[in-house]
Every structure is written in C-alpha cells, then in structure tokens.
Amino acid sequence: MTNITATATAPDPHGSGAGAPVLTIDGVGKRYGGIQAVDTISLSLNAGERIGVIGPNGAGKTTLFKMIAGDVLPTSGSIELFGRDVTRVGAARRARMGVGRTFQISNLFRDMSVLDNVRVAARGGESSARVFWWPQRTRDDATDRAMDALASVGLDDRASDVVTDLSHGEQRQLEIAMALVGEPTILLLDEPAAGLSPGERSVLKQLIENLPRTLPILLIEHDMSLALGLTDRVMCMENGRHVITGTPEEVRSDETVREIYLGRRDKK
C-alpha cells in the first residue's frame, strides 16, 4: 500500500518523549441534565503515539470522542491541541488545525463515486467542494491526493465504483481515506470496527497498523482485543469514569477490566 505522509513530529511510541503532547485532556466532564455522561477524564497523546479508549456500551467513549473532535463542548475541564486551548472551539476549526476523524455511523455520499467522495474531502473548505454539480476535472491536485489516499487503504482499484457498491468494511476503509487525504496531524477513529465481520476486522487492523508511525492516533473502540492490538497505551472507562490507563498488557491483565468485560463484577 502507498503511505500517506503525516506531518506530526517524530514518533514516540511509548509516550515518554520530550515536547508538548499533541492532545491534552484535563479533567473533562460532560453533564446532560442530571446525567454525568463523562466524569473528570484526563489523558494526553504524544507525537507518534497510538492510544485506545475502551469500555462497554454506555461507558462514555463516544461522548468523550465528540468533545475531543469538537462536536460537543464539555461542561468542565479543558482540551488542548498542539499546546492551544480548544475547549470552546468547534469541529470545523479543529479540522483546520489538523484533526482528521472518522465517524461511528458512516458519513459518506453514497450515490457518488469512491473517488469523488475523497476528492470532496481533499478540497476541504474550497467552494468547489460544496458545489457538487460543478464538473470534476479528470486530473488535478485534489484527484492525485485522493488516489494516494485510496491506495493507502487498498481501494484505488475501486475508485470509479459508486459507494453503495462497496461492502460495509470497504466503506470503513473509504472513511479512513477521506480522513487521511487532508494530511492530518492527529487522527481520531470512532469505533471503526463497528459492524464488521471477522475478516473485515482483520483487514482494518492491518490498514491501521500500516499507517505512518509519525501520525498520532486516538482510537475509540468497544472491541477490546482490537484496541489492545493496535495501541501503545489504553484507557478503560466505565459509567463515564476512568478505570485504568496503561500498556495493553497492563490493561489486559487488570482484574477490574476483566470483570467489566466478562460481567463478573460483584453487586454490592
């Protein structure tokens, strides 16, 4: 596969390198009326690091992801990107700062071609990206970058196909291509394996493993085995709260995590 070049600083796979983190979450919380969906979560993501956030349904993972992406503003705490406070900054501005992301529910133009979906993403804020009836030139910079992104996820041979002709797994691959084409400096993946078959999960895992190590990744995932196999550190959440943050090995062997996932927690 062709690699997409990431513009983040040198990799630090164990999160121990010098320099400011690319993402810092400090005591972030989100309350909806009387419900505390996320409660004082803190986490930092360093250059070149891959972090997974796991937890059962209702753990608060998606709400946390939306706050990091800028879709939802926190009710407490702060969020910094590249040393800048973005706590009250929306998703569009964070995207312009270099945040690439995928969605838990597919967000594709299903009646357009695979290539045109990525070309729209490549053009970003340009006026032509929002005027779909303008004819697309056969070859331009956006097209070249779109084809490179498709090659990086193994879909370059499906470029002319309509999105509805892709399998669910291939649509997930397309979403990652759309996130990569803007050459992000941080990549947020929201449950990319949701709804995938075991074979599709294997393809997705390999795809993410092959992404440049210079690109820091935050992965929100319900599938513990997938998250543990792709990341350098993992944070487990339950009921909106922090349970443990550690290496995949530390999290895998933690008794509380095992109880959460295997349903053996004693009721008191």
DOTI-292465 format. One record per residue (C-alpha): residue number from 1; x, z, y; residue in one letter. Coordinates in nm, 4 decimals, always signed. Layout:
REM residues N
+-----+----------+----------+----------+------+
! pos !        X !        Z !        Y ! code !
+-----+----------+----------+----------+------+
! NUM !        X !        Z !        Y !    A !
...
+-----+----------+----------+----------+------+
This chain:
REM residues 268
+-----+----------+----------+----------+------+
! pos !        X !        Z !        Y ! code !
+-----+----------+----------+----------+------+
!   1 !  +0.0000 !  +0.0000 !  +0.0000 !    M !
!   2 !  +0.1067 !  -0.0635 !  +0.3577 !    T !
!   3 !  +0.1690 !  +0.2554 !  +0.5522 !    N !
!   4 !  +0.0156 !  +0.3312 !  +0.8896 !    I !
!   5 !  +0.2756 !  +0.4704 !  +1.1275 !    T !
!   6 !  +0.1863 !  +0.8133 !  +1.2620 !    A !
!   7 !  +0.3130 !  +0.9297 !  +1.5995 !    T !
!   8 !  +0.3317 !  +1.3034 !  +1.5346 !    A !
!   9 !  +0.6642 !  +1.4815 !  +1.5423 !    T !
!  10 !  +0.8941 !  +1.5384 !  +1.2463 !    A !
!  11 !  +0.7266 !  +1.6776 !  +0.9331 !    P !
!  12 !  +0.7358 !  +2.0425 !  +0.8436 !    D !
!  13 !  +0.5649 !  +2.0542 !  +0.5039 !    P !
!  14 !  +0.5791 !  +2.4315 !  +0.4722 !    H !
!  15 !  +0.4592 !  +2.5114 !  +0.8236 !    G !
!  16 !  +0.7746 !  +2.7001 !  +0.9173 !    S !
!  17 !  +0.9431 !  +2.4599 !  +1.1597 !    G !
!  18 !  +1.0211 !  +2.5105 !  +1.5260 !    A !
!  19 !  +0.7982 !  +2.3911 !  +1.8057 !    G !
!  20 !  +0.4378 !  +2.4476 !  +1.9037 !    A !
!  21 !  +0.1677 !  +2.3829 !  +1.6432 !    P !
!  22 !  -0.0337 !  +2.0643 !  +1.6874 !    V !
!  23 !  -0.3528 !  +2.2674 !  +1.6366 !    L !
!  24 !  -0.4151 !  +2.6353 !  +1.7043 !    T !
!  25 !  -0.7479 !  +2.8068 !  +1.6309 !    I !
!  26 !  -0.7570 !  +3.1619 !  +1.7659 !    D !
!  27 !  -1.0454 !  +3.3939 !  +1.6812 !    G !
!  28 !  -1.3022 !  +3.1135 !  +1.6835 !    V !
!  29 !  -1.6635 !  +3.2025 !  +1.6205 !    G !
!  30 !  -1.9982 !  +3.0271 !  +1.6335 !    K !
!  31 !  -2.3334 !  +3.2002 !  +1.6561 !    R !
!  32 !  -2.6741 !  +3.0342 !  +1.6237 !    Y !
!  33 !  -2.9242 !  +3.2924 !  +1.7461 !    G !
!  34 !  -2.8914 !  +3.5848 !  +1.5091 !    G !
!  35 !  -2.6780 !  +3.3927 !  +1.2578 !    I !
!  36 !  -2.2978 !  +3.4143 !  +1.2756 !    Q !
!  37 !  -2.2014 !  +3.0814 !  +1.1137 !    A !
!  38 !  -1.8276 !  +3.1278 !  +1.1767 !    V !
!  39 !  -1.6725 !  +3.4668 !  +1.2467 !    D !
!  40 !  -1.3306 !  +3.5043 !  +1.4182 !    T !
!  41 !  -1.1346 !  +3.2382 !  +1.2306 !    I !
!  42 !  -0.7678 !  +3.1845 !  +1.3207 !    S !
!  43 !  -0.5411 !  +2.9107 !  +1.1854 !    L !
!  44 !  -0.2504 !  +2.6935 !  +1.3008 !    S !
!  45 !  -0.1490 !  +2.3470 !  +1.1833 !    L !
!  46 !  +0.2124 !  +2.2420 !  +1.2332 !    N !
!  47 !  +0.3637 !  +1.8967 !  +1.2665 !    A !
!  48 !  +0.3638 !  +1.7162 !  +0.9324 !    G !
!  49 !  +0.1691 !  +1.9911 !  +0.7584 !    E !
!  50 !  -0.1391 !  +1.9488 !  +0.5420 !    R !
!  51 !  -0.3890 !  +2.2336 !  +0.5382 !    I !
!  52 !  -0.7048 !  +2.2630 !  +0.3322 !    G !
!  53 !  -1.0093 !  +2.4729 !  +0.4174 !    V !
!  54 !  -1.2165 !  +2.5560 !  +0.1118 !    I !
!  55 !  -1.5183 !  +2.7665 !  +0.0320 !    G !
!  56 !  -1.8601 !  +2.7478 !  -0.1342 !    P !
!  57 !  -2.1647 !  +2.5929 !  +0.0289 !    N !
!  58 !  -2.2613 !  +2.7939 !  +0.3356 !    G !
!  59 !  -1.9081 !  +2.9218 !  +0.3915 !    A !
!  60 !  -1.8961 !  +2.7791 !  +0.7449 !    G !
!  61 !  -1.6473 !  +2.4993 !  +0.6739 !    K !
!  62 !  -1.8478 !  +2.2201 !  +0.8362 !    T !
!  63 !  -1.9251 !  +2.4284 !  +1.1454 !    T !
!  64 !  -1.5543 !  +2.5051 !  +1.1804 !    L !
!  65 !  -1.4717 !  +2.1357 !  +1.1410 !    F !
!  66 !  -1.7228 !  +2.0389 !  +1.4095 !    K !
!  67 !  -1.5712 !  +2.2893 !  +1.6503 !    M !
!  68 !  -1.2218 !  +2.1517 !  +1.5868 !    I !
!  69 !  -1.3436 !  +1.7928 !  +1.6331 !    A !
!  70 !  -1.5357 !  +1.8824 !  +1.9496 !    G !
!  71 !  -1.8866 !  +1.8123 !  +1.8207 !    D !
!  72 !  -1.9821 !  +2.1781 !  +1.8625 !    V !
!  73 !  -1.8418 !  +2.4238 !  +2.1179 !    L !
!  74 !  -1.7521 !  +2.7734 !  +1.9951 !    P !
!  75 !  -1.9239 !  +3.0845 !  +2.1264 !    T !
!  76 !  -1.5995 !  +3.2824 !  +2.1055 !    S !
!  77 !  -1.2279 !  +3.2239 !  +2.0621 !    G !
!  78 !  -1.0146 !  +2.9275 !  +2.1639 !    S !
!  79 !  -0.8838 !  +2.5966 !  +2.0293 !    I !
!  80 !  -0.5606 !  +2.4266 !  +2.1377 !    E !
!  81 !  -0.4429 !  +2.0739 !  +2.0592 !    L !
!  82 !  -0.0775 !  +1.9905 !  +2.1232 !    F !
!  83 !  -0.0484 !  +2.3043 !  +2.3374 !    G !
!  84 !  -0.3516 !  +2.2226 !  +2.5550 !    R !
!  85 !  -0.6676 !  +2.4324 !  +2.5614 !    D !
!  86 !  -0.9544 !  +2.2093 !  +2.4454 !    V !
!  87 !  -1.2091 !  +2.4826 !  +2.3717 !    T !
!  88 !  -1.4654 !  +2.3290 !  +2.6080 !    R !
!  89 !  -1.3565 !  +1.9659 !  +2.5619 !    V !
!  90 !  -1.5885 !  +1.7247 !  +2.3808 !    G !
!  91 !  -1.5225 !  +1.4985 !  +2.0817 !    A !
!  92 !  -1.4648 !  +1.1752 !  +2.2783 !    A !
!  93 !  -1.1882 !  +1.3256 !  +2.4877 !    R !
!  94 !  -1.0271 !  +1.4868 !  +2.1831 !    R !
!  95 !  -1.0283 !  +1.1468 !  +2.0140 !    A !
!  96 !  -0.8437 !  +1.0020 !  +2.3152 !    R !
!  97 !  -0.5892 !  +1.2836 !  +2.2743 !    M !
!  98 !  -0.5110 !  +1.1570 !  +1.9247 !    G !
!  99 !  -0.7656 !  +1.3239 !  +1.6959 !    V !
! 100 !  -0.8726 !  +1.0952 !  +1.4109 !    G !
! 101 !  -1.1529 !  +1.2099 !  +1.1866 !    R !
! 102 !  -1.3942 !  +1.1187 !  +0.9106 !    T !
! 103 !  -1.7500 !  +1.2393 !  +0.8655 !    F !
! 104 !  -1.9158 !  +1.4281 !  +0.5804 !    Q !
! 105 !  -2.2016 !  +1.1765 !  +0.5950 !    I !
! 106 !  -2.0861 !  +0.8143 !  +0.6160 !    S !
! 107 !  -2.0882 !  +0.6795 !  +0.9713 !    N !
! 108 !  -2.0480 !  +0.3044 !  +0.9160 !    L !
! 109 !  -2.2024 !  -0.0171 !  +1.0478 !    F !
! 110 !  -2.3491 !  -0.1132 !  +0.7125 !    R !
! 111 !  -2.4604 !  -0.4679 !  +0.7976 !    D !
! 112 !  -2.1221 !  -0.5640 !  +0.9427 !    M !
! 113 !  -1.8143 !  -0.6741 !  +0.7526 !    S !
! 114 !  -1.5489 !  -0.4296 !  +0.6401 !    V !
! 115 !  -1.3008 !  -0.5859 !  +0.8830 !    L !
! 116 !  -1.5407 !  -0.5753 !  +1.1788 !    D !
! 117 !  -1.6027 !  -0.2031 !  +1.1211 !    N !
! 118 !  -1.2313 !  -0.1338 !  +1.1538 !    V !
! 119 !  -1.1942 !  -0.3750 !  +1.4467 !    R !
! 120 !  -1.4604 !  -0.1842 !  +1.6386 !    V !
! 121 !  -1.2676 !  +0.1383 !  +1.5691 !    A !
! 122 !  -0.9406 !  -0.0304 !  +1.6700 !    A !
! 123 !  -1.0803 !  -0.1286 !  +2.0086 !    R !
! 124 !  -1.1957 !  +0.2250 !  +2.0743 !    G !
! 125 !  -1.3097 !  +0.2653 !  +2.4310 !    G !
! 126 !  -1.2777 !  -0.1030 !  +2.5250 !    E !
! 127 !  -1.6004 !  -0.2603 !  +2.6485 !    S !
! 128 !  -1.5842 !  -0.5276 !  +2.3764 !    S !
! 129 !  -1.6075 !  -0.2566 !  +2.1086 !    A !
! 130 !  -1.9602 !  -0.1731 !  +2.2237 !    R !
! 131 !  -2.0904 !  -0.5293 !  +2.2618 !    V !
! 132 !  -2.1410 !  -0.6415 !  +1.9048 !    F !
! 133 !  -2.2833 !  -0.9813 !  +1.9946 !    W !
! 134 !  -1.9572 !  -1.0926 !  +2.1536 !    W !
! 135 !  -1.7734 !  -1.3231 !  +1.9108 !    P !
! 136 !  -1.4715 !  -1.1619 !  +1.7480 !    Q !
! 137 !  -1.1542 !  -1.3648 !  +1.7807 !    R !
! 138 !  -1.0114 !  -1.4696 !  +1.4467 !    T !
! 139 !  -0.6758 !  -1.3057 !  +1.5149 !    R !
! 140 !  -0.5808 !  -1.0596 !  +1.7849 !    D !
! 141 !  -0.4039 !  -0.7252 !  +1.8078 !    D !
! 142 !  -0.7153 !  -0.5337 !  +1.7005 !    A !
! 143 !  -0.7518 !  -0.7577 !  +1.3955 !    T !
! 144 !  -0.3867 !  -0.7163 !  +1.2989 !    D !
! 145 !  -0.4104 !  -0.3387 !  +1.3256 !    R !
! 146 !  -0.7398 !  -0.3390 !  +1.1356 !    A !
! 147 !  -0.5870 !  -0.5386 !  +0.8490 !    M !
! 148 !  -0.2894 !  -0.2992 !  +0.8346 !    D !
! 149 !  -0.5293 !  -0.0046 !  +0.8170 !    A !
! 150 !  -0.7315 !  -0.1705 !  +0.5411 !    L !
! 151 !  -0.4132 !  -0.2421 !  +0.3460 !    A !
! 152 !  -0.3126 !  +0.1235 !  +0.3746 !    S !
! 153 !  -0.6323 !  +0.2277 !  +0.1941 !    V !
! 154 !  -0.6349 !  -0.0607 !  -0.0542 !    G !
! 155 !  -0.9265 !  -0.2540 !  +0.0980 !    L !
! 156 !  -0.7514 !  -0.5551 !  +0.2526 !    D !
! 157 !  -0.8966 !  -0.7804 !  -0.0198 !    D !
! 158 !  -1.2495 !  -0.6652 !  +0.0758 !    R !
! 159 !  -1.2118 !  -0.7386 !  +0.4482 !    A !
! 160 !  -1.4767 !  -1.0119 !  +0.4620 !    S !
! 161 !  -1.7313 !  -0.8232 !  +0.2488 !    D !
! 162 !  -2.0341 !  -0.6540 !  +0.4024 !    V !
! 163 !  -2.0172 !  -0.2729 !  +0.3955 !    V !
! 164 !  -2.3330 !  -0.2478 !  +0.1833 !    T !
! 165 !  -2.1470 !  -0.4298 !  -0.0945 !    D !
! 166 !  -1.8879 !  -0.1532 !  -0.1192 !    L !
! 167 !  -1.9147 !  +0.1335 !  -0.3640 !    S !
! 168 !  -1.9528 !  +0.4854 !  -0.2269 !    H !
! 169 !  -1.5854 !  +0.5516 !  -0.2953 !    G !
! 170 !  -1.4797 !  +0.2343 !  -0.1151 !    E !
! 171 !  -1.6925 !  +0.3337 !  +0.1835 !    Q !
! 172 !  -1.4983 !  +0.6600 !  +0.1978 !    R !
! 173 !  -1.1763 !  +0.4584 !  +0.1922 !    Q !
! 174 !  -1.3109 !  +0.2451 !  +0.4775 !    L !
! 175 !  -1.3855 !  +0.5558 !  +0.6851 !    E !
! 176 !  -1.0245 !  +0.6664 !  +0.6466 !    I !
! 177 !  -0.9063 !  +0.3209 !  +0.7543 !    A !
! 178 !  -1.1249 !  +0.3498 !  +1.0648 !    M !
! 179 !  -0.9689 !  +0.6879 !  +1.1423 !    A !
! 180 !  -0.6149 !  +0.5578 !  +1.0899 !    L !
! 181 !  -0.6421 !  +0.2389 !  +1.2962 !    V !
! 182 !  -0.6274 !  +0.4340 !  +1.6218 !    G !
! 183 !  -0.2862 !  +0.5721 !  +1.5157 !    E !
! 184 !  -0.3955 !  +0.9364 !  +1.5418 !    P !
! 185 !  -0.1552 !  +1.2247 !  +1.5882 !    T !
! 186 !  -0.3749 !  +1.4546 !  +1.3779 !    I !
! 187 !  -0.6248 !  +1.3628 !  +1.1053 !    L !
! 188 !  -0.9368 !  +1.5669 !  +1.0253 !    L !
! 189 !  -1.1077 !  +1.4923 !  +0.6927 !    L !
! 190 !  -1.4551 !  +1.6388 !  +0.6383 !    D !
! 191 !  -1.5272 !  +1.6653 !  +0.2635 !    E !
! 192 !  -1.4010 !  +1.3121 !  +0.1903 !    P !
! 193 !  -1.4682 !  +1.3528 !  -0.1826 !    A !
! 194 !  -1.8363 !  +1.4423 !  -0.1416 !    A !
! 195 !  -2.0488 !  +1.2429 !  -0.3855 !    G !
! 196 !  -1.7553 !  +1.0655 !  -0.5508 !    L !
! 197 !  -1.7179 !  +1.0104 !  -0.9234 !    S !
! 198 !  -1.4071 !  +1.1491 !  -1.1005 !    P !
! 199 !  -1.2466 !  +0.8031 !  -1.0901 !    G !
! 200 !  -1.3203 !  +0.7640 !  -0.7201 !    E !
! 201 !  -1.1816 !  +1.1110 !  -0.6526 !    R !
! 202 !  -0.8573 !  +1.0112 !  -0.8225 !    S !
! 203 !  -0.8270 !  +0.7027 !  -0.6012 !    V !
! 204 !  -0.8997 !  +0.9073 !  -0.2895 !    L !
! 205 !  -0.6446 !  +1.1724 !  -0.3861 !    K !
! 206 !  -0.3749 !  +0.9099 !  -0.4283 !    Q !
! 207 !  -0.4703 !  +0.7480 !  -0.0978 !    L !
! 208 !  -0.4342 !  +1.0759 !  +0.0929 !    I !
! 209 !  -0.1090 !  +1.1599 !  -0.0850 !    E !
! 210 !  +0.0322 !  +0.8245 !  +0.0289 !    N !
! 211 !  -0.0404 !  +0.8835 !  +0.3979 !    L !
! 212 !  +0.2729 !  +0.9384 !  +0.6118 !    P !
! 213 !  +0.4049 !  +1.2945 !  +0.5999 !    R !
! 214 !  +0.4513 !  +1.2751 !  +0.9770 !    T !
! 215 !  +0.0714 !  +1.2830 !  +1.0134 !    L !
! 216 !  -0.0677 !  +1.6402 !  +1.0113 !    P !
! 217 !  -0.3929 !  +1.6668 !  +0.8163 !    I !
! 218 !  -0.6694 !  +1.9259 !  +0.8139 !    L !
! 219 !  -0.8886 !  +1.8798 !  +0.5077 !    L !
! 220 !  -1.2267 !  +2.0496 !  +0.4729 !    I !
! 221 !  -1.3298 !  +2.0341 !  +0.1083 !    E !
! 222 !  -1.5726 !  +2.2006 !  -0.1310 !    H !
! 223 !  -1.3747 !  +2.0810 !  -0.4341 !    D !
! 224 !  -1.1079 !  +2.3500 !  -0.4691 !    M !
! 225 !  -0.8961 !  +2.1585 !  -0.7212 !    S !
! 226 !  -0.8755 !  +1.8530 !  -0.4943 !    L !
! 227 !  -0.7860 !  +2.0569 !  -0.1865 !    A !
! 228 !  -0.5225 !  +2.2597 !  -0.3700 !    L !
! 229 !  -0.3611 !  +1.9418 !  -0.4997 !    G !
! 230 !  -0.3283 !  +1.7771 !  -0.1583 !    L !
! 231 !  -0.2179 !  +2.0502 !  +0.0795 !    T !
! 232 !  +0.0748 !  +2.2748 !  +0.1717 !    D !
! 233 !  -0.1428 !  +2.5701 !  +0.2715 !    R !
! 234 !  -0.5060 !  +2.6563 !  +0.2054 !    V !
! 235 !  -0.7557 !  +2.8811 !  +0.3816 !    M !
! 236 !  -1.0584 !  +3.0048 !  +0.1892 !    C !
! 237 !  -1.3777 !  +3.1002 !  +0.3740 !    M !
! 238 !  -1.6926 !  +3.2775 !  +0.2617 !    E !
! 239 !  -2.0030 !  +3.3517 !  +0.4706 !    N !
! 240 !  -1.8236 !  +3.2301 !  +0.7834 !    G !
! 241 !  -1.5300 !  +3.4659 !  +0.7379 !    R !
! 242 !  -1.1658 !  +3.4339 !  +0.6418 !    H !
! 243 !  -1.0809 !  +3.5355 !  +0.2857 !    V !
! 244 !  -0.7173 !  +3.4302 !  +0.2376 !    I !
! 245 !  -0.4632 !  +3.1812 !  +0.3692 !    T !
! 246 !  -0.1638 !  +3.0930 !  +0.1556 !    G !
! 247 !  +0.0068 !  +2.8344 !  -0.0583 !    T !
! 248 !  -0.2089 !  +2.6534 !  -0.3164 !    P !
! 249 !  -0.0520 !  +2.8714 !  -0.5854 !    E !
! 250 !  -0.1333 !  +3.1939 !  -0.3974 !    E !
! 251 !  -0.4918 !  +3.0869 !  -0.3337 !    V !
! 252 !  -0.5422 !  +2.9625 !  -0.6896 !    R !
! 253 !  -0.4329 !  +3.2990 !  -0.8329 !    S !
! 254 !  -0.6227 !  +3.5157 !  -0.5833 !    D !
! 255 !  -0.8855 !  +3.7196 !  -0.7638 !    E !
! 256 !  -1.1327 !  +3.7160 !  -0.4745 !    T !
! 257 !  -1.1173 !  +3.3353 !  -0.4561 !    V !
! 258 !  -1.1712 !  +3.3119 !  -0.8299 !    R !
! 259 !  -1.4750 !  +3.5387 !  -0.8030 !    E !
! 260 !  -1.6176 !  +3.3319 !  -0.5172 !    I !
! 261 !  -1.5881 !  +3.0059 !  -0.7081 !    Y !
! 262 !  -1.6724 !  +3.1353 !  -1.0537 !    L !
! 263 !  -1.9600 !  +3.3550 !  -0.9367 !    G !
! 264 !  -1.8252 !  +3.6765 !  -1.0883 !    R !
! 265 !  -1.8358 !  +3.8897 !  -0.7719 !    R !
! 266 !  -1.9957 !  +4.2280 !  -0.8423 !    D !
! 267 !  -2.3014 !  +4.3018 !  -0.6318 !    K !
! 268 !  -2.2873 !  +4.6382 !  -0.4551 !    K !
+-----+----------+----------+----------+------+
